[in-house]
């Protein structure tokens, strides 16, 4: 219960992510690293992914990140949304995607 209360408190203190409409659907905007240096502007899932990659000793696979998040890593379809999120973070300059598909934190 304490962990849940801490998570709720941390989420309440974060800046709400900005959403927009694309093709009639609401989507969350993930700011580029230079646009918003504060990670509080990111949705909670993205902050968790960043924390996991930063805590790793070296490059991590999406499968390892999914395992830390409690996803069933044996089912490929469960990892695809996570792969899209990590790739989006890399495209926005918050992570580095290596040629072998693994991710590292930016300095």
N, C-alpha and C positions, 0 to 999 in steps of 0.2 A: 504494500500500500504506500509506503514511503517513497519508493521509486516512482510509482505512478503519480503521486502528488508532486514530486520534484519535476517530472516531465511536464505535467500540466502547467506548473508555475513557469517553467522555462519557455514553453510554447506561448503562454500569455504575455511574457515579456518581449517576445520577438516581434519584429515588424511584420505585419500581414503581407504576404506576397501579392504582387500586382497581377490582376487577371485581365484578359482581353478577349474579344470575340474574333475567331478565325473561322471562316466558312460557316458562320452561324453557331459555332460551338464555343463554349467558354474554355480557355486554356490559361495556364499559369505562365507568366513571363519570368524567365530565369535571366537575370541581368548579367552582362559581361563583367568580367573581373574588374576592369577599369571603370565601369559605370557605377558599381557599388562595391566598395572595398569591404563593407560590413556584411558578414555572412548572415546576419539576422534578417536580411531581405530575402533569403532563400526559404523555400518551404522546408518543413521539418525533415522529410525524407532525404532531401538533398544535403542538409546539414549532417545527417547521420552518415551518409555515404562519404562525405568529405572527412569526417572524423575517423571512420574505419580505415580509409586509405592512408591518412596521415599517421595513424598508429602502427601501421604495418612496417616491418623491417625493410621491405623492398617492394618491388612491383607486385601488384595483386591482380588476380583474375576476378572477373565478375562472380564466378562461382564461389570464391572465398568471401566476397562481400555479402552475397546472398546467404551464405551459411551463417555469418555473424548476425544478419538481420532476422534469422529464423525461417528463411524460405527453404522450401524443398529443392535443394540443388540438383537432385537426380532427375527432375522434370525440366527439360529445356524451356518449355513454354512459360514456366514460372520465372525464369531468369531474363527473358527478353525485355519486359518493361524495365527491369533494373539495368540491363545493358543500355537501353535507350537513355536512361537518366544519367548514367556515368559518361556516356558519349556526349550528351548535352553539356555536362559540366566540363568536359575536355574541350568541346567546341567553343565554350564561353571563356576559356582560359583559366579555369579554376583547378583543373587536373591536367595531367599530361598522359596522352594515350600513346603507348609505344607501338612499334610495328608488329609486335607479336600479340597485340590485343590486350595486354595488361596495362594497368593504370598506376601512375605514381603521383605524389603530391607536387604541386608547384612550390618553389621556394618563396 
